[in-house]
Amino acid sequence: QVQLVESGGGLVQPGGSLRLSCTVSGTIFSINTGAWFRQPPGKQRELVALITSSGSTNYASSVTGRFTISRDDAKNTVFLQMDSLKPEDTAVYYCVIPRGGYWGQGTQVTVSS
């Protein structure tokens, strides 16, 4: 059974930083692409960033230069470092393994003063 468990969300002021973590079990994470999606209040889910098994990355234009996705295959973990956060980054963030369609339960990120 594949499980993805996110952590690291919370409340932060504009301009602040958060680091999300997602630990994967039940599959060989090292051969998979990992991704982060988010769903802002009242809006559809959107891709934030992804990282392939070889380490190539891709970002949504709205987060390029502010967010960094990385992975530690030895720990079956994918990270999302979020800097210079803005109120419009407020959303539930989901860890995803696209192959197989596996999703985590989501973690809330709120950016507000």
Sequence and secondary structure as in RCSB ss.txt:
>XXXX:A:sequence
QVQLVESGGGLVQPGGSLRLSCTVSGTIFSINTGAWFRQPPGKQRELVALITSSGSTNYASSVTGRFTISRDDAK
NTVFLQMDSLKPEDTAVYYCVIPRGGYWGQGTQVTVSS
>XXXX:A:secstr
  EEEEE  EEE TT  EEEEEEEESS GGGS EEEEEE TTS  EEEEEE TT  EEE TTTTTTEEEEEEGGG
TEEEEEE S  GGG EEEEEEETTTTEE   EEEEE  
